[in-house]
Amino acid sequence: MAASATPGREVVLETDRLLLRPWGVAEAAVQRELWTERDPRVPPHRRIDADGHPTLAELEESIRTDDLWSTRLLAVERKAVRDVIGYCGLVDGRGSAGEPELAFELLRRVWGQGYATEAASAVLDWARSSGYERLWATVWDWNTASRRVLAKVGFTETERKVVDPVHGTTLFTTRRL
Ligand SMILES: CC(C)(COP(=O)(O)OP(=O)(O)OC[C@H]1O[C@@H](n2cnc3c(N)ncnc32)[C@H](O)[C@@H]1OP(=O)(O)O)[C@@H](O)C(=O)NCCC(=O)NCCS
């Protein structure tokens, strides 16, 4: 897989069923659908607000201007159907310096078919070939599906956690590459 997690460089990763590649502006509707589908336990700043923000236009603008969407947090496209079903990639998160966070989110209608595990595995290979030695992933304690995906791709839970009485406890998991 010829790719590296160099800031500013566009990335394409391929697995048996998936292509992970830069977002197109026209695919902002998929991002908005992800926003609308989020669990009510997810904090408000990650959900559509009472005024409808982020709007489709705002998400389009973000794809157009933020290279996060072409270099780090990739669109997950099914090769057979050619549809975009969510994102997977690396973000500068709450881990440690030089140790980014794995992030993924898929549309509900495709859950349970192994796509997140397949996409996350490709991102781990990419991170390894880019020279990272360790990744983090943070996950709500109530998010059983995500915890299972992280366990399947080799993340283990650490002692580190942040307790939020309203939204739940955030668990810090990590994986050496
Ligand atoms: C987490 C998410 C990406 C998983 O996507 P997916 O494509 O369904 O994941 P996979 O099919 O690869 O694996 C899901 C695993 O969780 C298991 N699972 C799903 N729901 C579960 C539940 N309620 N209880 C127990 N296990 C569950 C599945 O059985 C499967 O494990 P298995 O292969 O051992 O059977 C998807 O649920 C999602 O987008 N959630 C919302 C966003 C999110 O939570 N992102 C991660 C933030 S850390």
The ligand as an ORCA input file, in Angstrom:
! r2SCAN-3c Opt
* xyz 0 1
  C     -18.563      1.489     15.594
  C     -18.994      1.271     14.142
  C     -18.097      2.058     13.224
  C     -18.899     -0.231     13.847
  O     -19.086     -0.431     12.445
  P     -19.363     -1.886     11.841
  O     -19.013     -1.864     10.412
  O     -20.733     -2.308     12.219
  O     -18.293     -2.784     12.659
  P     -17.886     -4.294     12.364
  O     -19.017     -4.977     11.631
  O     -16.542     -4.305     11.739
  O     -17.742     -4.894     13.832
  C     -18.741     -4.640     14.810
  C     -18.561     -5.613     15.962
  O     -19.306     -5.158     17.079
  C     -20.246     -6.138     17.460
  N     -21.419     -5.418     17.977
  C     -22.161     -4.519     17.350
  N     -23.135     -4.069     18.146
  C     -22.971     -4.700     19.311
  C     -23.670     -4.663     20.541
  N     -24.701     -3.843     20.747
  N     -23.234     -5.469     21.530
  C     -22.180     -6.293     21.359
  N     -21.458     -6.353     20.206
  C     -21.878     -5.574     19.202
  C     -20.520     -6.921     16.202
  O     -21.073     -8.189     16.480
  C     -19.100     -6.997     15.627
  O     -18.291     -7.917     16.331
  P     -18.027     -9.429     15.798
  O     -17.376     -9.302     14.456
  O     -17.161    -10.031     16.840
  O     -19.387    -10.075     15.695
  C     -20.445      1.730     13.941
  O     -21.239      1.077     14.879
  C     -20.600      3.232     14.080
  O     -20.399      3.978     13.126
  N     -20.979      3.710     15.295
  C     -21.177      5.125     15.544
  C     -19.897      5.910     15.515
  C     -18.867      5.405     16.465
  O     -19.208      4.857     17.501
  N     -17.611      5.581     16.107
  C     -16.510      5.172     16.928
  C     -16.196      6.205     17.948
  S     -14.909      5.620     19.015
*
